[in-house]
């Protein structure tokens, strides 16, 4: 529910067949959009007219005018996509454009898409799936994984089904009008987060991105790229493709929504939210169970953040930003050899101190560790 509290929200539900991902999608759409929702299915032959629009033939024949009849999917408040991974590439491209720019195009004409709720589901192990590009999945704010029910939960479901004549979707009322939802979204947007929480979001995402060998632009990818790297045992050494900056945006939206709904959002809440935000945005070098593997990395991240706090790394960095201090610089160097994100910031400061004559080239940690800056805010290992 938290993810629905910002404009143009997008949610992806992943689960094996028969677990209830389609039912959950329909319940959420009906609960917030009432009857104003449309579902397209990748399991059927979805045509352009069903998703975007089609030509009004009489206008073309009688007047020679290309008039587009925009599809109900475009105009509806609630948008559902069943079996997302079965969508053909052409339809996927249209939906990707809708999520990215808030508009659709057909026959040279453009239609702006108003605020909406978009919920999709898929079974990633389905052998008939298309392989959609990572940027498409990156457009989904969160990804929720469903599991099969436990023994006791099966009884609860049966009781619920009997209570509603075995038709949960039809019995689902609209619990919130879309107008009320838009008012809530406006209030959530005005929520201000504490600086410490914003810093934690940025640091958490950066720890799942940073790489001194620039894996994002390197032709050689991990694990080969990581061979001999000083940080090979760090979190970055476990990640093949890092998360994008949209992870920061998604976590910020969720944190604001939690603060609006519950009155607070803690750092522990952010770690829980990361399990919704990260799984569909990154690729690990070795994957056994994506949620379990990411949970393990987040546990390591907790330890790392606590170590930073005990060593007062950011306090030291803040003091160094005010002016060069040799004693503090030595402490910062010790921390930098164990922390790639901290090292990034320290190396940027070293470059400034060298240009100001406060530090000599060769005395800096970048030179001694074999790192160097190139371009704007980029650095890598000397090869």
Secondary structure, 3 states (H helix, E strand, C coil): CHHHCCCCEEEEEECCCCCCHHHHHHHHHHHHHCCCEEEEECCCCCCHHHHCEEECHHHHHHHCCCCEEECHHHHCCEEEEECHHHCCHHHHHHHHHHHHHCEEEECCEEEECCCCEEEEEECCCCCCCCCCCHHHHHCCCEEEECCCCCHHHHHHHHHHHHHCCCCHHHHCCCCCCHHHHHHHHHHHHCCCCCHHHHHHHHHHHHHCCCCCCCCCCCCCCCCHHHCCCCCCCCHHHHEEECCCCHHHHHHHHHHHHHHHHHCCCCHHHHHHHHHHHCCCCCEECCCCCHHHHHHHHHHHHHHHHHHHHHCCHHHHHHHHHHCCCHHHHHHHHHHHCCCHHHHHHHHHHHHHHHHCCCCCCCCCHHHHHCEEECCCCCEEECC
